[in-house]
Amino acid sequence: MNTTLLEQLKSFGVVPVVVLEHVQDAAPLAKALEEGGLPVAEVTFRTKAARESISAMKQACPDMLVGAGTILKVSQVDEAINAGAQFIVTPAFDAEITKYCLEHNIPILPGTSTPTDVQAAYKLGVDVVKFFPAEQAGGLAMIKAIAAPYNMMTFMPTGGIGPKNMKDYLAYEKILCVGGSWMVKKEWIEQRDFAKIAEETKKAVALLKEVR
Ligand code: 3PG
């Protein structure tokens, strides 16, 4: 992955994982994240509004780093990139999607949860992977065990991460950044409580500063 993007992800430390049902929520959400001090998001392709939401976020906050998550097929890579996504995240390891991104110079964090997945990523020349679902798949202890043989790899764990455990992950040198939805909860988006999202984002940034 290119060094600028790596450095950006590392300096943010936390990547909000966003699920947007309605495109009209995208711009205020982006502004709330920016106000909270985390101008970065992984917008998941779990909803029909994902593609347009990425465009709307980039339009509202041009300097924000916006990636696309839950990419399950190659065609979604182009959809996401055309909408303005700057990186791709997959929940599971998919060799076809990963190769496609590498061949087209598109930054990708392929999903892994086992040494087998990490080996498959390594084989394609990838050195940054998502680790998902982090807590359920063995958490930090599992990442540390995998990182022993795969010491060239860095990880973006997501799944079950929040204020209680984010610092433990971030204190480990092989963690590039953590991802999670705790500061962009579904109910706050539904209630259009963007002030709450900005507030919770600020709390995440404050925790981050304790460890990085
Ligand atoms: C993801 O896709 O990375 C996860 O859904 C985020 O996990 P969380 O909702 O437990 O933070």
Residues whose N, C-alpha, C, O or C-beta is under 5 A from the ligand:
A	BS01	3PG	V17 T158 G159 G160 I161 G179 G180 S181 W182
